[in-house]
């Protein structure tokens, strides 16, 4: 059965519009970066969502156990920004 969705539109008010714009640009760049990886690894789309996140992080995030990821993320982004 279909359910209704209510959309709430709020206007962002800030004195630092340049921060908002910089964040938007960075988000768009990060999205494009991950989109290109997914296009080159379309089998990722057959995995469950949580596993896709894990695999993308293995491909892009440097860790003590993964010192040379195949596609190093060119920015230092917090996990919540990447997800």
Phi and psi in radians as a Rosetta constraint file:
Dihedral C 1 N 2 CA 2 C 2 CIRCULARHARMONIC -1.296 0.35
Dihedral N 2 CA 2 C 2 N 3 CIRCULARHARMONIC 2.583 0.35
Dihedral C 2 N 3 CA 3 C 3 CIRCULARHARMONIC -2.120 0.35
Dihedral N 3 CA 3 C 3 N 4 CIRCULARHARMONIC 2.642 0.35
Dihedral C 3 N 4 CA 4 C 4 CIRCULARHARMONIC -1.418 0.35
Dihedral N 4 CA 4 C 4 N 5 CIRCULARHARMONIC 2.556 0.35
Dihedral C 4 N 5 CA 5 C 5 CIRCULARHARMONIC -2.090 0.35
Dihedral N 5 CA 5 C 5 N 6 CIRCULARHARMONIC 2.278 0.35
Dihedral C 5 N 6 CA 6 C 6 CIRCULARHARMONIC -1.764 0.35
Dihedral N 6 CA 6 C 6 N 7 CIRCULARHARMONIC 2.218 0.35
Dihedral C 6 N 7 CA 7 C 7 CIRCULARHARMONIC -1.775 0.35
Dihedral N 7 CA 7 C 7 N 8 CIRCULARHARMONIC 2.237 0.35
Dihedral C 7 N 8 CA 8 C 8 CIRCULARHARMONIC -1.891 0.35
Dihedral N 8 CA 8 C 8 N 9 CIRCULARHARMONIC 2.124 0.35
Dihedral C 8 N 9 CA 9 C 9 CIRCULARHARMONIC -1.875 0.35
Dihedral N 9 CA 9 C 9 N 10 CIRCULARHARMONIC 2.141 0.35
Dihedral C 9 N 10 CA 10 C 10 CIRCULARHARMONIC -2.156 0.35
Dihedral N 10 CA 10 C 10 N 11 CIRCULARHARMONIC 2.563 0.35
Dihedral C 10 N 11 CA 11 C 11 CIRCULARHARMONIC -1.590 0.35
Dihedral N 11 CA 11 C 11 N 12 CIRCULARHARMONIC 2.291 0.35
Dihedral C 11 N 12 CA 12 C 12 CIRCULARHARMONIC -1.409 0.35
Dihedral N 12 CA 12 C 12 N 13 CIRCULARHARMONIC 2.211 0.35
Dihedral C 12 N 13 CA 13 C 13 CIRCULARHARMONIC -2.021 0.35
Dihedral N 13 CA 13 C 13 N 14 CIRCULARHARMONIC 2.174 0.35
Dihedral C 13 N 14 CA 14 C 14 CIRCULARHARMONIC -2.656 0.35
Dihedral N 14 CA 14 C 14 N 15 CIRCULARHARMONIC 2.654 0.35
Dihedral C 14 N 15 CA 15 C 15 CIRCULARHARMONIC -1.584 0.35
Dihedral N 15 CA 15 C 15 N 16 CIRCULARHARMONIC -0.075 0.35
Dihedral C 15 N 16 CA 16 C 16 CIRCULARHARMONIC -2.117 0.35
Dihedral N 16 CA 16 C 16 N 17 CIRCULARHARMONIC 1.065 0.35
Dihedral C 16 N 17 CA 17 C 17 CIRCULARHARMONIC -1.062 0.35
Dihedral N 17 CA 17 C 17 N 18 CIRCULARHARMONIC -0.482 0.35
Dihedral C 17 N 18 CA 18 C 18 CIRCULARHARMONIC -1.142 0.35
Dihedral N 18 CA 18 C 18 N 19 CIRCULARHARMONIC -0.583 0.35
Dihedral C 18 N 19 CA 19 C 19 CIRCULARHARMONIC -1.171 0.35
Dihedral N 19 CA 19 C 19 N 20 CIRCULARHARMONIC -0.747 0.35
Dihedral C 19 N 20 CA 20 C 20 CIRCULARHARMONIC -1.094 0.35
Dihedral N 20 CA 20 C 20 N 21 CIRCULARHARMONIC -0.784 0.35
Dihedral C 20 N 21 CA 21 C 21 CIRCULARHARMONIC -1.123 0.35
Dihedral N 21 CA 21 C 21 N 22 CIRCULARHARMONIC -0.732 0.35
Dihedral C 21 N 22 CA 22 C 22 CIRCULARHARMONIC -1.099 0.35
Dihedral N 22 CA 22 C 22 N 23 CIRCULARHARMONIC -0.707 0.35
Dihedral C 22 N 23 CA 23 C 23 CIRCULARHARMONIC -1.134 0.35
Dihedral N 23 CA 23 C 23 N 24 CIRCULARHARMONIC -0.747 0.35
Dihedral C 23 N 24 CA 24 C 24 CIRCULARHARMONIC -1.069 0.35
Dihedral N 24 CA 24 C 24 N 25 CIRCULARHARMONIC -0.784 0.35
Dihedral C 24 N 25 CA 25 C 25 CIRCULARHARMONIC -1.096 0.35
Dihedral N 25 CA 25 C 25 N 26 CIRCULARHARMONIC -0.770 0.35
Dihedral C 25 N 26 CA 26 C 26 CIRCULARHARMONIC -1.111 0.35
Dihedral N 26 CA 26 C 26 N 27 CIRCULARHARMONIC -0.753 0.35
Dihedral C 26 N 27 CA 27 C 27 CIRCULARHARMONIC -1.043 0.35
Dihedral N 27 CA 27 C 27 N 28 CIRCULARHARMONIC -0.786 0.35
Dihedral C 27 N 28 CA 28 C 28 CIRCULARHARMONIC -1.113 0.35
Dihedral N 28 CA 28 C 28 N 29 CIRCULARHARMONIC -0.672 0.35
Dihedral C 28 N 29 CA 29 C 29 CIRCULARHARMONIC -1.161 0.35
Dihedral N 29 CA 29 C 29 N 30 CIRCULARHARMONIC -0.762 0.35
Dihedral C 29 N 30 CA 30 C 30 CIRCULARHARMONIC -1.132 0.35
Dihedral N 30 CA 30 C 30 N 31 CIRCULARHARMONIC -0.698 0.35
Dihedral C 30 N 31 CA 31 C 31 CIRCULARHARMONIC -1.091 0.35
Dihedral N 31 CA 31 C 31 N 32 CIRCULARHARMONIC -0.768 0.35
Dihedral C 31 N 32 CA 32 C 32 CIRCULARHARMONIC -1.115 0.35
Dihedral N 32 CA 32 C 32 N 33 CIRCULARHARMONIC -0.697 0.35
Dihedral C 32 N 33 CA 33 C 33 CIRCULARHARMONIC -1.014 0.35
Dihedral N 33 CA 33 C 33 N 34 CIRCULARHARMONIC -0.892 0.35
Dihedral C 33 N 34 CA 34 C 34 CIRCULARHARMONIC -1.203 0.35
Dihedral N 34 CA 34 C 34 N 35 CIRCULARHARMONIC -0.614 0.35
Dihedral C 34 N 35 CA 35 C 35 CIRCULARHARMONIC -1.060 0.35
Dihedral N 35 CA 35 C 35 N 36 CIRCULARHARMONIC -0.739 0.35
Dihedral C 35 N 36 CA 36 C 36 CIRCULARHARMONIC -1.103 0.35
Dihedral N 36 CA 36 C 36 N 37 CIRCULARHARMONIC -0.694 0.35
Dihedral C 36 N 37 CA 37 C 37 CIRCULARHARMONIC -1.129 0.35
Dihedral N 37 CA 37 C 37 N 38 CIRCULARHARMONIC -0.776 0.35
Dihedral C 37 N 38 CA 38 C 38 CIRCULARHARMONIC -1.114 0.35
Dihedral N 38 CA 38 C 38 N 39 CIRCULARHARMONIC -0.665 0.35
Dihedral C 38 N 39 CA 39 C 39 CIRCULARHARMONIC -1.072 0.35
Dihedral N 39 CA 39 C 39 N 40 CIRCULARHARMONIC -0.612 0.35
Dihedral C 39 N 40 CA 40 C 40 CIRCULARHARMONIC -1.444 0.35
Dihedral N 40 CA 40 C 40 N 41 CIRCULARHARMONIC -0.206 0.35
Dihedral C 40 N 41 CA 41 C 41 CIRCULARHARMONIC -2.355 0.35
Dihedral N 41 CA 41 C 41 N 42 CIRCULARHARMONIC 1.089 0.35
Dihedral C 41 N 42 CA 42 C 42 CIRCULARHARMONIC -1.095 0.35
Dihedral N 42 CA 42 C 42 N 43 CIRCULARHARMONIC -0.341 0.35
Dihedral C 42 N 43 CA 43 C 43 CIRCULARHARMONIC -1.117 0.35
Dihedral N 43 CA 43 C 43 N 44 CIRCULARHARMONIC -0.374 0.35
Dihedral C 43 N 44 CA 44 C 44 CIRCULARHARMONIC -1.010 0.35
Dihedral N 44 CA 44 C 44 N 45 CIRCULARHARMONIC -0.561 0.35
Dihedral C 44 N 45 CA 45 C 45 CIRCULARHARMONIC -1.200 0.35
Dihedral N 45 CA 45 C 45 N 46 CIRCULARHARMONIC -0.230 0.35
Dihedral C 45 N 46 CA 46 C 46 CIRCULARHARMONIC -1.537 0.35
Dihedral N 46 CA 46 C 46 N 47 CIRCULARHARMONIC -0.131 0.35
Dihedral C 46 N 47 CA 47 C 47 CIRCULARHARMONIC -1.541 0.35
Dihedral N 47 CA 47 C 47 N 48 CIRCULARHARMONIC 2.774 0.35
Dihedral C 47 N 48 CA 48 C 48 CIRCULARHARMONIC -1.085 0.35
Dihedral N 48 CA 48 C 48 N 49 CIRCULARHARMONIC 2.660 0.35
Dihedral C 48 N 49 CA 49 C 49 CIRCULARHARMONIC -0.921 0.35
Dihedral N 49 CA 49 C 49 N 50 CIRCULARHARMONIC -0.834 0.35
Dihedral C 49 N 50 CA 50 C 50 CIRCULARHARMONIC -1.078 0.35
Dihedral N 50 CA 50 C 50 N 51 CIRCULARHARMONIC -0.664 0.35
Dihedral C 50 N 51 CA 51 C 51 CIRCULARHARMONIC -1.229 0.35
Dihedral N 51 CA 51 C 51 N 52 CIRCULARHARMONIC -0.595 0.35
Dihedral C 51 N 52 CA 52 C 52 CIRCULARHARMONIC -1.052 0.35
Dihedral N 52 CA 52 C 52 N 53 CIRCULARHARMONIC -0.799 0.35
Dihedral C 52 N 53 CA 53 C 53 CIRCULARHARMONIC -1.027 0.35
Dihedral N 53 CA 53 C 53 N 54 CIRCULARHARMONIC -0.768 0.35
Dihedral C 53 N 54 CA 54 C 54 CIRCULARHARMONIC -1.070 0.35
Dihedral N 54 CA 54 C 54 N 55 CIRCULARHARMONIC -0.819 0.35
Dihedral C 54 N 55 CA 55 C 55 CIRCULARHARMONIC -1.151 0.35
Dihedral N 55 CA 55 C 55 N 56 CIRCULARHARMONIC -0.704 0.35
Dihedral C 55 N 56 CA 56 C 56 CIRCULARHARMONIC -1.112 0.35
Dihedral N 56 CA 56 C 56 N 57 CIRCULARHARMONIC -0.672 0.35
Dihedral C 56 N 57 CA 57 C 57 CIRCULARHARMONIC -1.180 0.35
Dihedral N 57 CA 57 C 57 N 58 CIRCULARHARMONIC -0.626 0.35
Dihedral C 57 N 58 CA 58 C 58 CIRCULARHARMONIC -1.107 0.35
Dihedral N 58 CA 58 C 58 N 59 CIRCULARHARMONIC -0.617 0.35
Dihedral C 58 N 59 CA 59 C 59 CIRCULARHARMONIC -1.343 0.35
Dihedral N 59 CA 59 C 59 N 60 CIRCULARHARMONIC -0.397 0.35
Dihedral C 59 N 60 CA 60 C 60 CIRCULARHARMONIC -2.171 0.35
Dihedral N 60 CA 60 C 60 N 61 CIRCULARHARMONIC -0.352 0.35
Dihedral C 60 N 61 CA 61 C 61 CIRCULARHARMONIC -1.854 0.35
Dihedral N 61 CA 61 C 61 N 62 CIRCULARHARMONIC 2.250 0.35
Dihedral C 61 N 62 CA 62 C 62 CIRCULARHARMONIC -1.422 0.35
Dihedral N 62 CA 62 C 62 N 63 CIRCULARHARMONIC 2.261 0.35
Dihedral C 62 N 63 CA 63 C 63 CIRCULARHARMONIC -2.368 0.35
Dihedral N 63 CA 63 C 63 N 64 CIRCULARHARMONIC 2.989 0.35
Dihedral C 63 N 64 CA 64 C 64 CIRCULARHARMONIC -1.017 0.35
Dihedral N 64 CA 64 C 64 N 65 CIRCULARHARMONIC -0.576 0.35
Dihedral C 64 N 65 CA 65 C 65 CIRCULARHARMONIC -1.558 0.35
Dihedral N 65 CA 65 C 65 N 66 CIRCULARHARMONIC -0.152 0.35
Dihedral C 65 N 66 CA 66 C 66 CIRCULARHARMONIC -2.392 0.35
Dihedral N 66 CA 66 C 66 N 67 CIRCULARHARMONIC 1.284 0.35
Dihedral C 66 N 67 CA 67 C 67 CIRCULARHARMONIC -1.311 0.35
Dihedral N 67 CA 67 C 67 N 68 CIRCULARHARMONIC -0.331 0.35
Dihedral C 67 N 68 CA 68 C 68 CIRCULARHARMONIC -2.361 0.35
Dihedral N 68 CA 68 C 68 N 69 CIRCULARHARMONIC 1.390 0.35
Dihedral C 68 N 69 CA 69 C 69 CIRCULARHARMONIC -1.136 0.35
Dihedral N 69 CA 69 C 69 N 70 CIRCULARHARMONIC 2.666 0.35
Dihedral C 69 N 70 CA 70 C 70 CIRCULARHARMONIC -1.076 0.35
Dihedral N 70 CA 70 C 70 N 71 CIRCULARHARMONIC -0.630 0.35
Dihedral C 70 N 71 CA 71 C 71 CIRCULARHARMONIC -2.288 0.35
Dihedral N 71 CA 71 C 71 N 72 CIRCULARHARMONIC 1.387 0.35
Dihedral C 71 N 72 CA 72 C 72 CIRCULARHARMONIC -1.027 0.35
Dihedral N 72 CA 72 C 72 N 73 CIRCULARHARMONIC 2.311 0.35
Dihedral C 72 N 73 CA 73 C 73 CIRCULARHARMONIC -1.154 0.35
Dihedral N 73 CA 73 C 73 N 74 CIRCULARHARMONIC 2.170 0.35
Dihedral C 73 N 74 CA 74 C 74 CIRCULARHARMONIC -1.364 0.35
Dihedral N 74 CA 74 C 74 N 75 CIRCULARHARMONIC 0.019 0.35
Dihedral C 74 N 75 CA 75 C 75 CIRCULARHARMONIC -2.255 0.35
Dihedral N 75 CA 75 C 75 N 76 CIRCULARHARMONIC 2.761 0.35
Dihedral C 75 N 76 CA 76 C 76 CIRCULARHARMONIC -1.630 0.35
Dihedral N 76 CA 76 C 76 N 77 CIRCULARHARMONIC 1.777 0.35
Dihedral C 76 N 77 CA 77 C 77 CIRCULARHARMONIC -2.007 0.35
Dihedral N 77 CA 77 C 77 N 78 CIRCULARHARMONIC 2.405 0.35
Dihedral C 77 N 78 CA 78 C 78 CIRCULARHARMONIC -1.165 0.35
Dihedral N 78 CA 78 C 78 N 79 CIRCULARHARMONIC 2.710 0.35
Dihedral C 78 N 79 CA 79 C 79 CIRCULARHARMONIC -0.991 0.35
Dihedral N 79 CA 79 C 79 N 80 CIRCULARHARMONIC -0.725 0.35
Dihedral C 79 N 80 CA 80 C 80 CIRCULARHARMONIC -1.140 0.35
Dihedral N 80 CA 80 C 80 N 81 CIRCULARHARMONIC -0.440 0.35
Dihedral C 80 N 81 CA 81 C 81 CIRCULARHARMONIC -1.327 0.35
Dihedral N 81 CA 81 C 81 N 82 CIRCULARHARMONIC -0.628 0.35
Dihedral C 81 N 82 CA 82 C 82 CIRCULARHARMONIC -1.275 0.35
Dihedral N 82 CA 82 C 82 N 83 CIRCULARHARMONIC -0.483 0.35
